[in-house]
Amino acid sequence: MTWETDDNSTTATLKKIPNHVDLQIGDTVLSKGASTSFPEGVLAGTVREFEAIPGSDFYDIKIKLTTNFANLSYVYIVKNLLKTEQQGLEEKIVGIND
């Protein structure tokens, strides 16, 4: 999954979301915790619109972000102390599934 902002700091686009996910406008979007970037359960925003990508099994989803990043003055950086171990395990899993 990739995350791309557009010209507006209150919206974002989530790319390549599997189309087996049952989506509705207004659904909340939470982090899954399957990446080394975001812990599980962080509220990202709500679904504004989504579209199926032709010829694929994925959606692109536009969300209204919970946080307006243009208004932030202070932020906390959290270091994932287990990032290297997590990435190694994920690589092994991908190798097994290939």
Rosetta blueprint (number, residue, H / E / L):
1 M L
2 T E
3 W E
4 E E
5 T E
6 D L
7 D L
8 N L
9 S L
10 T L
11 T E
12 A E
13 T E
14 L E
15 K E
16 K E
17 I E
18 P E
19 N L
20 H L
21 V L
22 D L
23 L L
24 Q L
25 I L
26 G L
27 D L
28 T E
29 V E
30 L E
31 S L
32 K L
33 G L
34 A L
35 S L
36 T L
37 S L
38 F L
39 P L
40 E L
41 G L
42 V L
43 L E
44 A E
45 G E
46 T E
47 V E
48 R E
49 E E
50 F E
51 E E
52 A E
53 I L
54 P L
55 G L
56 S L
57 D L
58 F E
59 Y E
60 D E
61 I E
62 K E
63 I E
64 K E
65 L E
66 T L
67 T L
68 N L
69 F H
70 A H
71 N H
72 L L
73 S L
74 Y L
75 V L
76 Y L
77 I L
78 V L
79 K L
80 N L
81 L L
82 L L
83 K H
84 T H
85 E H
86 Q H
87 Q H
88 G H
89 L H
90 E H
91 E H
92 K H
93 I H
94 V H
95 G H
96 I H
97 N H
98 D L
